[in-house]
Amino acid sequence: MASSNFIDYIKFCARSGAGGPGSAHFRREKHVPKGGPDGGNGGRGGHIILRGNSQLWTLLHLKYQKHVIAGNGNPGEGGKRTGADGQDIVLDVPLGTVAREAESGNRLFEITEDGEERILLEGGRGGLGNDNFKTATNQAPRYAQPGEAGQEVWMILELKLLADVGLVGFPNAGKSTLLSVLSAAKPEIADYPFTTLTPNLGVVAYRDHRSFVMADIPGIIEGAAEGKGLGTRFLRHIERNSVLLFLIPSDASSIRNEYDILLNELKKHNPELLDKKRLLAISKSDLLDQELMEEMRNEIPSEINSVFISSITQFGLTELKDELWKMLQDK
């Protein structure tokens, strides 16, 4: 996924179609001087519909579509003929797409299954023809109902990546390097913070031709839940991961402190994230000898399993994959 092609947020104006007006028509035939009302109903306006598509990974195809307009319903006709419905607009989106109203921020729904269709904006109802208004005391109504107006709302679509394992850590913790070693993904890697500006996915090969998907989420900093750094823009991608892999480098000033900060940012963003399975990996362990590792184990939080790894020397990576696979199967 090239960074320029990965779009996980779009805002656009959606307008559903107006319903067609009902018909105020009377039956007129030879030898039928007083044919009754036979006006048909108007057709409904077109809906704006979202449809899940498992072949899509980004919202790029919708990036430049700033206005999405459905068709209006046709008017009713004589002979009790109902007007045609307005044309629906169906937008294919990746699985994990969340729809919300831009102005209020209200979350409408999330598309999670291939082929799943949800109405984003309903079209207006068609008006009733005069045939619906005839009664014993009003046998010739000369009026019909107008169609209901369509709706126009600014909408936001946000994508949450679906991966088995999500990498969580501060900028420059070695997440991209680990993903590049474990999978065929080729994220940008450099020795400065915020090298990764878009999430990267990689398929990690495991024993007996099995595999799982790992996501490199751009680095979190203290205050990310309030929008600092890259902020909440990428925290939402962590919500759909089955297991969270915390990555803290061995040269960190305090492993316990960094872990607590990361955990606190996840909690502030969404407390349900704390219910996910967690594993701690101490990266850059090629800098340590066995004695230093034993000393550092006393500083590691006791409530989480941990493993020492080095992406450069590939030390501990087999143990890491074994532990991740075991956690994924337990879930």
Rosetta silent file (secondary structure, phi, psi, omega in degrees, C-alpha in Angstrom):
SEQUENCE: MASSNFIDYIKFCARSGAGGPGSAHFRREKHVPKGGPDGGNGGRGGHIILRGNSQLWTLLHLKYQKHVIAGNGNPGEGGKRTGADGQDIVLDVPLGTVAREAESGNRLFEITEDGEERILLEGGRGGLGNDNFKTATNQAPRYAQPGEAGQEVWMILELKLLADVGLVGFPNAGKSTLLSVLSAAKPEIADYPFTTLTPNLGVVAYRDHRSFVMADIPGIIEGAAEGKGLGTRFLRHIERNSVLLFLIPSDASSIRNEYDILLNELKKHNPELLDKKRLLAISKSDLLDQELMEEMRNEIPSEINSVFISSITQFGLTELKDELWKMLQDK
SCORE:     score description
SCORE:     0.000 S_00000001
   1 L     0.000  107.365  176.811    0.000    0.000    0.000 S_00000001
   2 L   -69.066  144.008 -174.993    1.694    3.162   -1.137 S_00000001
   3 H   -61.146  -33.732 -178.126    1.216    6.005    1.286 S_00000001
   4 H   -72.201  -17.890 -177.366   -0.247    8.254   -1.411 S_00000001
   5 H  -102.496   -4.911 -179.261   -2.910    5.674   -2.205 S_00000001
   6 L   -93.064  107.711  179.075   -4.011    4.817    1.316 S_00000001
   7 L  -116.934  120.183 -177.593   -7.064    6.938    2.140 S_00000001
   8 L  -119.718   12.949 -179.306   -8.901    6.071    5.375 S_00000001
   9 E  -153.052  125.395  173.503  -11.028    9.209    5.816 S_00000001
  10 E  -139.394  152.399  177.124  -13.351   11.032    3.415 S_00000001
  11 E  -129.277  130.601 -178.469  -16.043   13.678    3.786 S_00000001
  12 E  -148.519  163.219  178.473  -18.719   14.212    1.173 S_00000001
  13 E   -96.109  120.395  179.371  -22.190   15.682    0.657 S_00000001
  14 E  -106.310  131.409  177.537  -24.890   13.033    0.233 S_00000001
  15 E  -130.025  116.726  177.896  -28.268   13.942   -1.237 S_00000001
  16 L   -82.151  162.619 -176.459  -31.049   11.387   -1.495 S_00000001
  17 L   -77.785  152.013  174.914  -33.755   11.668   -4.147 S_00000001
  18 L   -82.268  148.360  176.460  -37.116   13.374   -3.659 S_00000001
  19 L   -72.867  147.786  179.129  -40.265   11.315   -3.913 S_00000001
  20 L   -75.792  149.675  179.177  -42.408   11.784   -6.994 S_00000001
  21 L   -73.406  149.512  173.927  -45.799   13.550   -6.641 S_00000001
  22 L   -71.692  163.546 -177.702  -49.021   11.575   -6.763 S_00000001
  23 L  -101.729  134.615  173.875  -51.364   12.006   -9.740 S_00000001
  24 L  -101.786   73.953 -172.674  -54.752   13.765   -9.578 S_00000001
  25 L  -115.666  149.887  177.079  -56.170   11.952  -12.600 S_00000001
  26 E  -120.406  145.376  179.793  -59.671   10.802  -13.512 S_00000001
  27 L   -67.313  126.171 -179.742  -60.649    7.869  -15.660 S_00000001
  28 L  -130.000  106.261  178.653  -61.789    9.106  -19.083 S_00000001
  29 E  -137.352  158.367  176.483  -63.164    6.551  -21.553 S_00000001
  30 L   -62.622  136.238 -178.972  -65.865    6.483  -24.194 S_00000001
  31 L    70.776    8.535  174.857  -69.274    5.653  -22.717 S_00000001
  32 E  -123.409   79.686 -172.822  -67.908    6.250  -19.191 S_00000001
  33 L   -67.834  -26.490 -176.901  -68.952    9.865  -18.544 S_00000001
  34 L  -127.775   59.587  175.972  -68.142    9.836  -14.843 S_00000001
  35 L   -66.310  140.723 -175.922  -65.063    7.666  -14.416 S_00000001
  36 L   -76.485 -179.980  178.317  -63.719    7.871  -10.889 S_00000001
  37 E   -67.317  137.138  178.572  -60.288    9.002   -9.719 S_00000001
  38 L  -141.559   31.792  178.366  -57.455    6.721  -10.841 S_00000001
  39 L   -71.900  132.517 -179.226  -54.332    8.737  -10.099 S_00000001
  40 L   -87.381  168.763  179.970  -51.328    6.593   -9.176 S_00000001
  41 L   -80.893  153.878  174.354  -48.727    7.135   -6.463 S_00000001
  42 L   -77.489  155.311  177.736  -45.369    8.767   -7.051 S_00000001
  43 L   -77.898  153.147  178.948  -42.194    6.694   -6.911 S_00000001
  44 L   -72.821  156.241  175.625  -39.869    6.955   -3.921 S_00000001
  45 L   -73.668  158.203 -178.326  -36.633    8.903   -4.160 S_00000001
  46 L   -69.984  144.145  176.135  -33.340    7.082   -4.578 S_00000001
  47 L   -88.078  158.190  164.000  -31.361    5.922   -1.530 S_00000001
  48 E  -101.746  120.116 -171.700  -27.630    6.375   -0.883 S_00000001
  49 E  -122.015  138.087  171.931  -26.406    2.863    0.002 S_00000001
  50 E  -102.867  136.882 -179.475  -23.066    1.554    1.307 S_00000001
  51 E  -129.138  129.204  179.737  -22.036   -1.979    0.329 S_00000001
  52 E   -70.166  137.335  179.495  -19.168   -3.962    1.847 S_00000001
  53 L  -136.561  111.181 -175.679  -16.512   -5.178   -0.583 S_00000001
  54 L   -69.553  -10.597 -179.952  -13.771   -7.477    0.738 S_00000001
  55 L   -86.709   -6.800 -179.323  -11.577   -6.688   -2.297 S_00000001
  56 L  -100.336  143.629  179.220  -11.132   -3.058   -1.246 S_00000001
  57 L  -123.826   -2.848 -174.406   -8.531   -1.883    1.294 S_00000001
  58 L  -149.920  162.953  176.907   -8.846    1.904    0.985 S_00000001
  59 L   -97.425   19.297 -175.669  -11.368    4.689    0.349 S_00000001
  60 H   -56.181  -40.202 -175.739   -9.213    6.092   -2.463 S_00000001
  61 H   -65.891  -13.562  179.063  -11.893    5.524   -5.129 S_00000001
  62 H  -106.755    0.709 -171.767  -14.233    7.897   -3.258 S_00000001
  63 L   -58.330  -40.887 -174.061  -11.652   10.593   -2.464 S_00000001
  64 L  -100.719   10.614  179.144  -12.659   12.984   -5.257 S_00000001
  65 L   -96.927   82.374 -172.558  -16.402   12.268   -5.157 S_00000001
  66 L   -79.692  -21.222  178.860  -17.463   15.263   -3.065 S_00000001
  67 E  -129.746  125.390  177.676  -21.169   15.131   -4.007 S_00000001
  68 E  -118.802  115.032 -171.173  -23.218   11.931   -4.206 S_00000001
  69 E  -124.079  122.728  177.666  -26.728   12.550   -5.547 S_00000001
  70 L   -87.328  163.971 -176.920  -29.457    9.921   -5.951 S_00000001
  71 L   -80.517  154.110  177.013  -32.262   10.165   -8.519 S_00000001
  72 L   -83.044  152.083  175.679  -35.727   11.609   -7.880 S_00000001
  73 L   -73.349  150.188  178.515  -38.859    9.459   -8.014 S_00000001
  74 L   -83.152  152.886  178.806  -41.135    9.818  -11.040 S_00000001
  75 L   -69.015  155.026  174.553  -44.687   11.194  -10.708 S_00000001
  76 L   -69.500  165.311 -178.441  -47.679    8.863  -10.608 S_00000001
  77 E  -132.082  167.538  176.191  -49.860    8.466  -13.682 S_00000001
  78 L   -62.496  164.764 -177.220  -53.470    7.790  -14.547 S_00000001
  79 L    76.652   21.711  179.786  -54.750    4.232  -14.507 S_00000001
  80 L    58.077   32.935  179.840  -53.393    3.823  -10.962 S_00000001
  81 E   -89.129  125.748  179.628  -49.864    3.540  -12.332 S_00000001
  82 L   -81.587  137.553  177.749  -47.134    4.147   -9.772 S_00000001
  83 L   -66.694  154.735  179.814  -44.169    6.238  -10.857 S_00000001
  84 L   -68.140  145.471  175.995  -40.739    4.606  -11.112 S_00000001
  85 L   -69.103  151.602  175.441  -38.472    4.843   -8.064 S_00000001
  86 L   -67.163  155.491 -177.731  -35.473    7.138   -8.242 S_00000001
  87 L   -70.644  126.991  174.933  -32.110    5.567   -9.021 S_00000001
  88 L   -75.694  148.349  172.990  -30.228    4.363   -5.919 S_00000001
  89 E  -108.674  119.905 -179.410  -26.540    5.172   -5.591 S_00000001
  90 E  -108.807  120.911  179.011  -24.504    2.239   -4.244 S_00000001
  91 E  -106.259  118.943  175.509  -21.010    2.979   -2.927 S_00000001
  92 E   -77.678  131.794 -179.033  -18.644    0.015   -2.457 S_00000001
  93 E  -133.774  155.870  177.147  -16.501    0.410    0.667 S_00000001
  94 L   -67.641  156.955  174.918  -13.865   -1.748    2.440 S_00000001
  95 L   -66.850  138.801 -175.764  -14.873   -3.857    5.401 S_00000001
  96 L    96.786    9.496  178.401  -14.438   -1.893    8.607 S_00000001
  97 E   -82.285  128.633  178.653  -15.845    1.353    7.192 S_00000001
  98 E  -106.839  131.385  178.296  -17.693    3.456    9.771 S_00000001
  99 E  -104.733  135.634  176.794  -20.302    6.006    8.640 S_00000001
 100 E  -146.767  156.272  176.193  -21.082    9.084   10.716 S_00000001
 101 E   -77.619  134.604 -175.070  -22.780   12.450   10.285 S_00000001
 102 L   -68.012  -41.836 -173.305  -20.217   15.234    9.878 S_00000001
 103 L   -72.843  -47.500 -176.338  -22.088   17.943   11.772 S_00000001
 104 L   -90.156  -21.739 -176.266  -23.258   15.989   14.806 S_00000001
 105 L    78.201    4.785 -179.189  -20.563   13.294   14.795 S_00000001
 106 L   -62.647  130.608  176.704  -23.263   10.648   15.350 S_00000001
 107 E   -81.164  123.981 -176.688  -22.071    7.151   14.472 S_00000001
 108 E   -90.579  -54.015 -179.576  -24.589    5.555   12.110 S_00000001
 109 E  -170.607  173.275  176.445  -23.221    2.048   11.483 S_00000001
 110 E  -129.491  134.427  177.388  -20.176   -0.018   10.502 S_00000001
 111 E   -88.161  119.219 -174.871  -19.845   -2.257    7.444 S_00000001
 112 L  -123.224  -10.893 -175.498  -18.227   -5.534    8.543 S_00000001
 113 L  -126.108  147.905  178.229  -19.279   -8.221    6.011 S_00000001
 114 L   -65.679  129.863  179.969  -18.728   -8.726    2.304 S_00000001
 115 L    84.252   -6.384  179.279  -21.893   -7.857    0.354 S_00000001
 116 L   -66.276  131.456  179.256  -23.547   -6.221    3.385 S_00000001
 117 E  -118.078  131.300  177.628  -25.728   -3.290    2.309 S_00000001
 118 E  -132.176  137.814  179.412  -26.829   -0.463    4.608 S_00000001
 119 E   -78.687  117.789  178.214  -28.855    2.622    3.689 S_00000001
 120 E   -79.286  -41.564 -179.161  -26.785    5.715    4.438 S_00000001
 121 E  -146.098  122.053 -176.990  -29.511    8.201    3.467 S_00000001
 122 L   -80.504  143.307  174.567  -33.109    7.313    2.656 S_00000001
 123 L   -76.278  160.753  179.463  -34.914    8.809   -0.314 S_00000001
 124 L   -69.819  150.393  178.503  -38.155   10.717    0.115 S_00000001
 125 L   -75.029  147.592  176.772  -41.470    8.843   -0.009 S_00000001
 126 L   -74.277  147.926  179.151  -43.637    9.164   -3.110 S_00000001
 127 L   -74.775  154.527  179.209  -46.880   11.124   -2.821 S_00000001
 128 L   -83.039  140.046  175.853  -50.278    9.368   -2.876 S_00000001
 129 L   -77.157  168.086 -175.637  -52.477    9.716   -5.943 S_00000001
 130 H   -67.574  -14.903  176.599  -56.075   10.932   -5.710 S_00000001
 131 H   -61.963  -26.783 -178.562  -57.342    7.340   -5.924 S_00000001
 132 H   -77.014  -13.885 -173.126  -56.260    6.974   -2.275 S_00000001
 133 H  -106.052    1.878 -179.628  -58.465    9.832   -1.099 S_00000001
 134 L   -74.158  139.059  177.415  -61.855    8.797   -2.507 S_00000001
 135 L  -137.447  177.230  179.581  -64.556    8.083    0.079 S_00000001
 136 L   -64.074  -29.385 -178.426  -68.295    7.562    0.076 S_00000001
 137 L  -100.159  -10.541  177.949  -68.794   11.290    0.681 S_00000001
 138 L  -133.353   81.320 -170.926  -65.885   12.499   -1.479 S_00000001
 139 L   -86.674   -7.639 -178.488  -66.070   10.455   -4.642 S_00000001
 140 L  -136.570   62.830  178.737  -64.097   12.839   -6.868 S_00000001
 141 L   -65.076  131.409 -177.103  -61.065   14.222   -4.973 S_00000001
 142 L  -105.055   27.521 -179.333  -59.197   16.666   -7.194 S_00000001
 143 L  -135.660  157.517  176.579  -55.994   16.683   -5.202 S_00000001
 144 L  -139.111  167.314 -175.189  -53.005   14.415   -4.713 S_00000001
 145 L   -89.942  134.957  175.055  -50.125   14.322   -2.306 S_00000001
 146 L   -72.384  159.259  177.341  -46.763   15.877   -3.226 S_00000001
 147 L   -73.704  153.883  178.817  -43.648   13.740   -2.893 S_00000001
 148 L   -76.613  138.970 -179.520  -41.473   13.950    0.196 S_00000001
 149 L   -66.757  152.244  174.497  -38.288   15.972   -0.228 S_00000001
 150 L   -76.978  172.913  179.051  -34.943   14.207   -0.218 S_00000001
 151 L  -106.660  149.265  175.043  -32.301   14.751    2.483 S_00000001
 152 E  -130.693  115.000 -174.748  -28.950   16.483    2.100 S_00000001
 153 E  -139.432  139.448  171.666  -26.324   15.721    4.752 S_00000001
 154 E   -79.715  127.564 -176.270  -22.526   15.927    4.943 S_00000001
 155 E  -117.429  153.755  174.891  -21.228   12.474    5.772 S_00000001
 156 E  -122.443  132.736  172.326  -17.892   11.094    6.968 S_00000001
 157 E  -113.477  127.386  178.152  -16.567    7.638    6.152 S_00000001
 158 E  -122.228  138.611 -179.521  -13.705    6.298    8.292 S_00000001
 159 E  -104.320  131.380  171.636  -11.863    3.055    7.706 S_00000001
 160 L  -109.084  119.950 -178.290  -10.648    0.780   10.507 S_00000001
 161 L   -65.360  142.009  176.255   -8.091   -1.713    9.270 S_00000001
 162 L  -101.171  112.052  177.594   -8.802   -5.384    9.931 S_00000001
 163 L  -142.523  155.106  179.067   -5.691   -7.191   11.136 S_00000001
 164 L   -73.061  -41.974 -176.561   -5.023  -10.032   13.575 S_00000001
 165 E  -124.478  130.382  176.213   -2.170   -8.243   15.351 S_00000001
 166 E  -110.598  129.293  179.014   -1.759   -4.490   15.802 S_00000001
 167 E   -85.090  123.993 -177.846    1.662   -3.010   16.595 S_00000001
 168 E  -120.635  129.174  179.363    1.466   -0.369   19.320 S_00000001
 169 L   179.965  171.336  177.469    4.381    1.815   20.313 S_00000001
 170 L   -73.263  162.226  174.967    6.016    5.208   20.363 S_00000001
 171 L   -56.423  142.715  176.710    7.513    6.692   17.183 S_00000001
 172 L    67.940   25.442  178.392   10.849    5.121   16.248 S_00000001
 173 L   -85.129   -9.774  179.831   10.267    2.042   18.427 S_00000001
 174 L   102.360   17.126 -177.534   11.089   -0.295   15.515 S_00000001
 175 H   -65.781  -45.944 -178.868    7.541   -1.260   14.456 S_00000001
 176 H   -65.015  -39.223  178.635    8.146   -0.803   10.712 S_00000001
 177 H   -62.910  -43.328  179.252   11.447   -2.695   10.882 S_00000001
 178 H   -62.448  -44.064 -179.933    9.773   -5.614   12.664 S_00000001
 179 H   -63.010  -39.050 -178.364    6.954   -5.737   10.091 S_00000001
 180 H   -68.181  -30.351  179.618    9.439   -5.682    7.198 S_00000001
 181 H   -78.967  -39.664 -176.431   11.385   -8.604    8.713 S_00000001
 182 H   -78.853  -24.587 -175.133    8.337  -10.735    9.591 S_00000001
 183 L  -133.622 -175.411  178.041    6.447  -10.166    6.329 S_00000001
 184 L   -91.259    5.486  179.354    6.922   -9.094    2.717 S_00000001
 185 L   -66.585  147.902 -179.078    5.650   -5.576    3.511 S_00000001
 186 L  -126.114   69.522  177.446    8.041   -2.752    2.638 S_00000001
 187 L   -71.564  158.128  176.604    7.173    0.211    4.881 S_00000001
 188 L   -69.636  133.251 -177.240    9.344    3.322    4.864 S_00000001
 189 L  -128.851  128.818  176.151   12.069    3.016    7.512 S_00000001
 190 L  -155.455  165.215 -174.967   14.334    5.777    8.796 S_00000001
 191 L   -91.497   55.408  173.534   16.012    6.863   12.025 S_00000001
 192 L  -154.930  155.391 -176.370   13.589    9.624   12.973 S_00000001
 193 L   -64.207  155.766  175.910   10.101    9.792   14.534 S_00000001
 194 L    59.335   35.708  170.677    6.917    9.603   12.465 S_00000001
 195 L   -63.050  -42.245  179.837    8.516    7.842    9.502 S_00000001
 196 L   -85.546  117.160  179.708    5.263    5.907    9.209 S_00000001
 197 L  -110.433   -9.783  176.046    2.416    8.239    8.279 S_00000001
 198 L  -135.468  149.751  177.150   -0.048    5.600    7.087 S_00000001
 199 L   -64.005  144.488  176.443   -0.854    2.122    8.481 S_00000001
 200 E  -120.297  139.800  177.230    0.910   -0.774    6.761 S_00000001
 201 E  -109.910  142.140  175.216   -0.351   -4.340    6.548 S_00000001
 202 E  -142.109  144.025  177.312    1.803   -7.420    6.252 S_00000001
 203 E   -95.099  119.507 -177.054    1.063  -11.145    6.102 S_00000001
 204 E   -95.229  119.303  178.956    3.287  -13.049    8.553 S_00000001
 205 E   -75.516  137.989  179.380    4.080  -16.617    7.504 S_00000001
 206 L  -125.815 -175.975 -176.649    3.880  -19.213   10.277 S_00000001
 207 H   -61.626  152.774  174.382    4.498  -22.955   10.559 S_00000001
 208 H    55.319   40.313  174.926    2.729  -25.453    8.253 S_00000001
 209 H    63.279   20.169  175.742    1.804  -22.777    5.687 S_00000001
 210 L   -90.437  164.085 -177.941   -0.348  -20.895    8.172 S_00000001
 211 E  -157.221  164.873  171.991   -0.283  -17.113    8.441 S_00000001
 212 E  -145.890  162.911 -175.148   -1.752  -14.092   10.180 S_00000001
 213 E  -101.445  131.893  178.709   -2.027  -10.369    9.352 S_00000001
 214 E  -117.894  139.832  179.770   -0.042   -7.741   11.236 S_00000001
 215 E  -116.247  128.971  174.544   -0.667   -3.979   11.081 S_00000001
 216 E   -92.340  104.464 -178.054    1.995   -1.342   11.708 S_00000001
 217 L   -89.154  132.208  177.641    0.043    1.544   13.265 S_00000001
 218 L   -50.800  147.178 -170.112    1.750    4.986   13.182 S_00000001
 219 L   -56.814  144.877  178.026    3.376    5.877   16.493 S_00000001
 220 L   -98.380  142.215  171.731    1.457    7.016   19.539 S_00000001
 221 L  -122.623  166.035  178.172    2.656    9.877   21.742 S_00000001
 222 L   -63.380  127.913 -176.755    1.422   11.052   25.118 S_00000001
 223 L    95.776    5.410 -178.372   -1.752   13.048   24.512 S_00000001
 224 H   -60.886  -35.971 -178.816   -2.624   11.204   21.280 S_00000001
 225 H   -64.402  -21.456  176.766   -6.186   10.567   22.488 S_00000001
 226 H   -95.033    3.817  176.174   -6.650   14.357   22.629 S_00000001
 227 L   102.211    4.591  178.951   -5.328   14.746   19.091 S_00000001
 228 L   -73.645  154.932 -178.247   -1.635   15.444   19.689 S_00000001
 229 L    63.198 -130.758  174.829    0.882   14.169   17.153 S_00000001
 230 L   -85.665   -7.250  166.936   -0.997   12.008   14.660 S_00000001
 231 L    55.614 -148.130 -175.345   -3.703   11.768   17.313 S_00000001
 232 H   -72.943   -4.318 -178.080   -6.939    9.881   16.945 S_00000001
 233 H   -57.369  -33.982 -177.273   -6.434    9.654   13.199 S_00000001
 234 H  -115.361  -11.278  178.816   -4.826    6.223   13.609 S_00000001
 235 H   -60.199  -30.627 -178.026   -5.960    5.071   17.058 S_00000001
 236 H   -65.420  -24.831 -179.556   -9.193    3.808   15.496 S_00000001
 237 H   -66.531  -23.528 -178.357   -7.245    1.223   13.443 S_00000001
 238 H   -73.780  -21.287 -172.871   -6.317   -0.554   16.682 S_00000001
 239 H   -63.134  -27.941 -174.274   -9.999   -1.178   17.513 S_00000001
 240 H  -100.753    6.787  177.544  -10.380   -4.085   15.051 S_00000001
 241 L   -83.115  142.896  179.150   -7.168   -5.972   15.955 S_00000001
 242 L   -76.572  -39.895 -177.907   -7.519   -9.256   17.848 S_00000001
 243 E  -128.790  138.879  176.298   -4.178   -8.954   19.674 S_00000001
 244 E  -104.613  123.582  178.465   -2.184   -5.837   20.548 S_00000001
 245 E  -104.378  107.052  177.916    1.621   -6.178   20.406 S_00000001
 246 E   -80.732  128.685 -177.687    3.265   -3.448   22.464 S_00000001
 247 E  -117.642  116.155  179.878    6.748   -2.645   21.176 S_00000001
 248 E  -128.137  127.603 -177.937    9.174   -0.830   23.500 S_00000001
 249 E   -71.169  151.994 -177.260   12.901   -0.503   22.711 S_00000001
 250 L   -67.919  -21.317 -179.895   15.434   -1.809   25.203 S_00000001
 251 L   -90.628   13.251  176.525   17.125    1.615   25.396 S_00000001
 252 L   -66.115  148.521 -178.167   13.958    3.285   26.705 S_00000001
 253 L   -64.416  -36.160  177.627   14.428    5.287   29.891 S_00000001
 254 L  -152.136  111.535 -179.959   11.660    3.297   31.628 S_00000001
 255 H   -63.177  -42.844  179.592    9.864    0.336   30.092 S_00000001
 256 H   -59.715  -44.109 -177.574    7.197    0.431   32.796 S_00000001
 257 H   -66.168  -43.699 -179.808    6.547    4.147   32.243 S_00000001
 258 H   -65.117  -40.375  178.556    6.310    3.857   28.456 S_00000001
 259 H   -62.315  -43.359  179.812    3.951    0.894   28.737 S_00000001
 260 H   -63.493  -39.258  179.056    1.698    2.797   31.164 S_00000001
 261 H   -64.553  -45.798  179.263    1.558    5.827   28.840 S_00000001
 262 H   -60.663  -44.998 -178.792    0.618    3.669   25.835 S_00000001
 263 H   -63.824  -38.614 -179.069   -2.019    1.830   27.841 S_00000001
 264 H   -67.048  -37.942  178.724   -3.452    5.099   29.144 S_00000001
 265 H   -66.765  -39.114  177.051   -3.784    6.577   25.631 S_00000001
 266 H   -64.975  -41.199 -179.359   -5.661    3.472   24.462 S_00000001
 267 H   -63.163  -42.214 -179.755   -7.919    3.648   27.511 S_00000001
 268 H   -67.818  -34.020  178.967   -8.754    7.320   26.893 S_00000001
 269 H   -71.328  -46.982 -179.132   -9.507    6.623   23.232 S_00000001
 270 L  -160.823  105.948 -177.572  -11.680    3.566   23.877 S_00000001
 271 H   -56.308  -24.741 -179.268  -11.783    1.720   27.251 S_00000001
 272 H   -67.139  -18.021  178.819  -12.839   -1.497   25.469 S_00000001
 273 H   -64.324  -24.167 -179.692   -9.324   -1.740   24.008 S_00000001
 274 H   -72.173  -12.829  178.464   -8.092   -2.845   27.436 S_00000001
 275 H   -82.849  -10.451 -178.340  -10.133   -6.050   27.041 S_00000001
 276 L   -77.330  154.234  176.396   -7.976   -7.185   24.109 S_00000001
 277 E   -67.310  141.597 -175.939   -5.134   -9.681   24.530 S_00000001
 278 E  -131.520  144.694  175.508   -1.751   -7.952   24.915 S_00000001
 279 E  -136.476  140.008  179.741    1.869   -8.990   24.470 S_00000001
 280 E  -107.726  126.118  175.894    4.977   -6.896   25.194 S_00000001
 281 E  -114.493  127.094  176.575    8.031   -7.145   22.945 S_00000001
 282 E   -93.410  106.440 -175.450   11.314   -5.519   24.007 S_00000001
 283 E   -85.424  172.502  179.657   12.928   -4.526   20.699 S_00000001
 284 L    58.222   35.363 -176.991   16.584   -3.769   19.875 S_00000001
 285 H   -77.467   -2.862  174.790   17.631   -6.554   22.277 S_00000001
 286 H   -67.509  -12.854  177.116   20.811   -7.167   20.283 S_00000001
 287 H   -81.731   -8.215 -172.234   22.206   -4.373   22.485 S_00000001
 288 L  -109.828  150.694  167.938   21.739   -6.530   25.608 S_00000001
 289 L  -102.350  177.459 -174.728   23.552   -9.489   27.093 S_00000001
 290 H   -62.142  -36.173 -178.778   21.862  -12.198   29.152 S_00000001
 291 H   -65.928  -42.380  179.064   22.662  -10.467   32.458 S_00000001
 292 H   -65.474  -37.429  178.355   21.052   -7.191   31.366 S_00000001
 293 H   -61.329  -42.859 -179.975   17.956   -9.057   30.169 S_00000001
 294 H   -64.066  -38.509  177.944   17.521  -10.655   33.572 S_00000001
 295 H   -65.199  -39.226 -176.711   17.836   -7.252   35.264 S_00000001
 296 H   -71.302  -25.503 -179.490   15.274   -5.717   32.903 S_00000001
 297 H   -60.738  -28.485  178.928   12.735   -8.464   33.588 S_00000001
 298 L   -69.197  -23.942 -178.764   12.246   -6.965   37.057 S_00000001
 299 L   -89.118  -17.221 -176.927   11.139   -3.696   35.452 S_00000001
 300 L   -72.443  135.927  177.901    8.705   -5.330   33.016 S_00000001
 301 L   -54.454  133.235 -175.125    5.030   -5.144   34.103 S_00000001
 302 L   -75.742  -19.335 -174.734    4.064   -8.466   35.663 S_00000001
 303 L   -82.792    1.983 -178.739    0.507   -8.428   34.268 S_00000001
 304 L  -134.011  137.958  175.071    1.656   -8.902   30.654 S_00000001
 305 E   -68.777  148.709 -176.816    3.704  -11.627   28.973 S_00000001
 306 E  -138.536  158.431  177.661    6.916  -10.370   27.380 S_00000001
 307 E  -147.525  139.646  176.678    9.563  -11.466   24.908 S_00000001
 308 E   -89.770  132.514 -177.298   12.962   -9.987   23.982 S_00000001
 309 L  -138.748  162.098  170.397   13.488   -9.557   20.228 S_00000001
 310 E  -142.497  118.131 -179.962   15.837   -8.025   17.697 S_00000001
 311 L   -70.679  -28.588 -177.643   14.641   -7.349   14.155 S_00000001
 312 L   -71.816  -49.763 -178.904   18.234   -6.879   12.936 S_00000001
 313 L   -92.539   -5.677 -178.169   19.625  -10.198   14.210 S_00000001
 314 L    64.162   22.226  176.425   16.179  -11.901   14.198 S_00000001
 315 E   -68.530  129.975  174.332   16.754  -12.916   17.812 S_00000001
 316 L    78.668    1.066 -175.735   13.496  -14.033   19.522 S_00000001
 317 H   -71.676  -34.719  177.273   11.290  -13.678   16.426 S_00000001
 318 H   -64.947  -43.147  176.897   10.346  -17.374   16.347 S_00000001
 319 H   -62.156  -39.125  178.913    9.341  -17.199   20.003 S_00000001
 320 H   -62.326  -46.412 -179.303    7.373  -14.010   19.243 S_00000001
 321 H   -65.602  -38.428  177.497    5.428  -15.651   16.398 S_00000001
 322 H   -60.164  -44.559 -177.802    4.728  -18.738   18.539 S_00000001
 323 H   -66.715  -42.553  179.105    3.323  -16.563   21.322 S_00000001
 324 H   -64.007  -43.176 -179.107    1.194  -14.466   18.934 S_00000001
 325 H   -63.719  -40.495  178.503   -0.197  -17.550   17.205 S_00000001
 326 H   -61.560  -42.361 -179.772   -1.079  -19.130   20.543 S_00000001
 327 H   -67.404  -37.262  179.346   -2.935  -15.954   21.605 S_00000001
 328 H   -67.056  -37.971  179.782   -4.824  -15.773   18.305 S_00000001
 329 H   -71.592  -36.232  178.574   -5.950  -19.401   18.642 S_00000001
 330 H   -63.227  -35.326 -178.287   -7.015  -18.892   22.260 S_00000001
 331 L   -69.628    0.000    0.000   -9.203  -15.979   21.174 S_00000001
